[in-house]
Amino acid sequence: MGDAGQILRFSVVGATVAGLYVLGYSALLAAGMAQPAANALAFAVAVAVQYVLQTAWTFRRPLALPDQMARFACTIAAGFAVSALITGTLGPALGWADWLSAAAVTVILPIQNFIIFRLWVYAAAG
């Protein structure tokens, strides 16, 4: 299964983490938490779960490698920057509707993350 198996595992983890974020964020809002705090907590939990699952299952690497964790965090930060660039600058400059900018992010970020994870985050750990 090789590369196809890794891409499938990556996709399953991504969908799982996205669902976890949406459910967690919604639940925290319903429990009365302020929006910024709910978003931050749900995002932090989703990122932590993503690290564990992508590391242990998708890329089959040890979890407790500080350099690997730092590279993962940099990749997540880069993804946030790209998301902000697309939704806050590029999309509006091109006259895109908000949903189109968001859709572009949902296509671009998984591809970006998979490439960076494979070539940098987890390659150096192997």
C-alpha positions in Angstrom: 0.0 0.0 0.0 3.0 2.3 0.6 2.5 5.9 -0.4 -1.2 5.3 -1.0 -1.6 3.9 2.5 0.2 6.9 4.0 -2.0 9.3 2.0 -5.1 7.5 3.1 -4.0 7.5 6.8 -3.1 11.2 6.5 -6.6 11.9 5.0 -8.4 9.9 7.8 -6.5 11.8 10.4 -7.2 15.1 8.8 -11.0 14.4 8.6 -11.0 13.1 12.2 -9.2 16.2 13.5 -11.4 18.6 11.5 -14.5 16.9 13.0 -13.0 17.0 16.5 -12.3 20.7 16.1 -15.9 21.5 14.9 -17.5 19.4 17.7 -15.2 20.7 20.4 -15.6 24.3 19.3 -19.4 23.9 19.1 -19.6 22.2 22.5 -17.5 24.8 24.2 -19.6 27.6 22.8 -22.8 25.8 23.9 -21.3 25.5 27.4 -21.0 29.2 27.5 -17.3 29.7 26.8 -16.4 33.0 25.0 -15.7 32.6 21.3 -11.9 33.4 21.3 -11.3 31.0 24.2 -13.5 28.2 22.6 -11.6 28.6 19.3 -8.2 28.5 21.0 -9.0 25.5 23.2 -10.6 23.5 20.4 -7.7 24.4 18.0 -5.1 23.4 20.6 -6.8 20.0 21.3 -7.2 19.4 17.6 -3.5 20.1 16.9 -2.4 17.9 19.8 -4.5 15.0 18.5 -3.3 15.6 15.0 0.4 15.5 16.2 -0.2 12.2 18.0 -2.1 10.5 15.1 0.0 11.8 12.2 3.2 11.0 14.0 2.3 7.5 15.4 -0.1 6.3 12.7 0.4 8.1 9.4 4.2 8.5 9.5 5.0 5.9 12.1 7.6 7.9 14.0 8.2 8.2 17.8 6.2 10.9 19.5 8.7 12.4 22.0 11.2 14.0 19.6 11.6 17.7 20.5 13.0 18.7 17.0 10.2 16.9 15.3 7.6 18.6 17.5 9.1 21.9 16.7 9.0 21.2 13.0 5.4 20.1 13.3 4.6 23.4 15.2 6.3 25.4 12.4 4.2 23.6 9.8 1.0 24.3 11.7 2.0 28.0 12.0 2.8 28.1 8.3 -0.6 26.7 7.5 -2.2 29.3 9.7 -0.3 32.0 7.8 -1.3 30.6 4.4 -4.9 30.4 5.6 -4.9 34.0 6.7 -3.2 35.1 3.5 -5.8 33.4 1.3 -8.9 34.4 3.4 -7.7 37.9 4.4 -5.7 39.1 1.4 -5.7 36.9 -1.7 -9.4 36.0 -1.8 -10.7 39.6 -1.2 -8.2 41.0 -3.8 -9.6 38.5 -6.3 -13.2 39.3 -5.4 -13.8 35.8 -4.0 -16.7 35.1 -1.8 -15.7 34.1 1.8 -16.8 30.5 1.1 -14.6 30.3 -1.9 -11.6 31.5 0.0 -12.3 28.9 2.7 -12.7 26.2 0.1 -9.4 27.1 -1.4 -7.8 26.7 2.1 -9.4 23.3 2.6 -7.8 22.2 -0.7 -4.4 23.9 -0.4 -3.5 23.2 3.3 -3.8 19.4 3.3 -1.5 19.3 0.2 0.9 21.7 1.7 0.9 19.9 5.1 1.4 16.5 3.6 4.4 17.6 1.5 6.0 19.5 4.4 5.3 16.6 6.8 6.8 14.1 4.5 9.8 16.0 3.3 10.7 17.9 6.5 8.8 17.2 9.7 9.0 13.4 9.6 11.8 12.8 7.1 14.4 14.2 9.5 13.1 11.9 12.3 13.6 8.8 10.3 
